[in-house]
Amino acid sequence: SYVLTQPPSVSVAPGNTATIACGGNNIRHKNVHWYQQRPGQAPVLVIFYDTDRPSGVPERFSGSKSGNTATLTISRVEAGDAADYYCQVWDDTSNHVVFGGGTNLAVL
Amino acid sequence: EVQLLESGGGLVQPGGSLRLSCAASGFTFSTYAMTWVRQAPGKGLEWVSVIRGSGSVTYYGDSVKGRFSISRDNSENTLYLQMNSLRVEDTAVYYCARDPGSAGLYHFDYWGQGTLVTVSS
């Protein structure tokens, strides 16, 4: 089955840039989506189709993809960005939705 | 305003059954695929199942296939998850979420607040 690999945690100081990686075999051929989940809340879609941002999501959030890695970048990080972030793809070989293991973003 | 409201969670013994519901409002329910995603305590997101807008096509995660059944009533704007042969490891918050496509675009733009299922003796 298809696997997405994320670092368990990332730390960043307020005002700096956070990057969260999501690795997967041939991920360049898949559409990657990203979700933010604050403690005790439901997930929120922040990036879809690799780079698109839903309305209402700040421009500070951006997505990219290169080789076997997709990346979520958060510029000018704020305290409110502290959350778990999950990448997700559709694996059309298995007809499965696949989530990465999640990355906890700590804002120091 | 899009709203998704899950219900039906609770405490059930191993081997038991439970049916979850997700009441949808604020959009034309029948034109969107819908999904269930769960999250065990302190763990990450795990996809459970997805159903197309028409209800004609369904897919399941490996851990629930053969035990869980997803369905929908488009006349009642409600999504269901029938869970049978429940195991301790099925304990989780279960979220329903909307897929922007009728046939499935397989990302999820609106989520409910979740309902907790606890499987324990």
Interface residues (C-beta under 8 A of the other chain):
Chain A: S1 N31 H33 Y35 Q37 Q41 A42 P43 V44 L45 F48 Y49 P54 D84 Y86 Q88 V89 W90 N95 H96 V97 V98 F99 G100 G101 G102
Chain B: T35 V37 G44 L45 E46 W47 V50 Y59 G61 D62 Y95 A97 G104 Y106 H107 F108 D109 W111 G112 Q113 G114
